[in-house]
Amino acid sequence: MSSSPPTRDAEAQAATGEHTTDSDSRRGVDLQQHFAGPMGNCLYVVGDRSSQQAFLVDPAFEPLELHRKATGAGYDVVGVILTHTHQDHVGGELFGMQIPGVRELLAEHPDLPVHVHEAEARRLVELTGIAEANVRVLIDEQTLRLGELDIRCIHCPGHSPGGVSFLTEGQLIAGDTLFVQGVGRVDLPGSDPDALFYSLRRLIELPPETRVFPGHRTGEDASSTIGREIRLNPYLRPKTVEQWRMMMGVF
Ligand SMILES: [Zn+2]
């Protein structure tokens, strides 16, 4: 799918929730969004139509179901990419709840590489207990290859130290950096409010038609565009870090 500007239909379709970036084309990206868990987490299958290879993104709560959805759509799952390592994105214990995630996925599919930013690679291993041999470390502006697709990794610290947004063919998987008319929390261990401000400044430099797919569904609309967020998202209004700190109540 080319990065043609979204139409009103695209925005309306985004609002309906679980969907796929529809195209008859036999090439390009096929991004499937799924929802799981009590916090409205968004899980994704990123498929390359040409090679029929796919990555799973943030496979928590229903990791094996997500894998089955990908293979059911005809894809060969060749790896996992993580926007960050909070338990609701990778699995692990949270508030006494045991969330299935990459550990359960690798128990069934032990050869899958799991890509995570270098700042959270250790945390991933400690939290989930997966083998270091499965871990592939990402850095800022690295390009991941999926079949014929290039996936650009944009380091977005702030919500967590190793947050990554993934951009391919005009589609941005933003994790907990940017939500539809919201942003990720900055009051957690490892959060850095100023860093989130600068990460958001980078994302809003992307073309306005870039589709935004968040780490959580925060309202009726499950996705947006950079241009729409610049218009509607109050957290993107501060132009300086001082204005941002004021807004976030950080002094
Ligand atoms: Zn998070």
Boltz pocket constraint, residues with backbone or C-beta under 6 A from the ligand:
constraints:
  - pocket:
      binder: B
      contacts: [[A, 84], [A, 86], [A, 159], [A, 160], [A, 176], [A, 184]]
      max_distance: 6.0
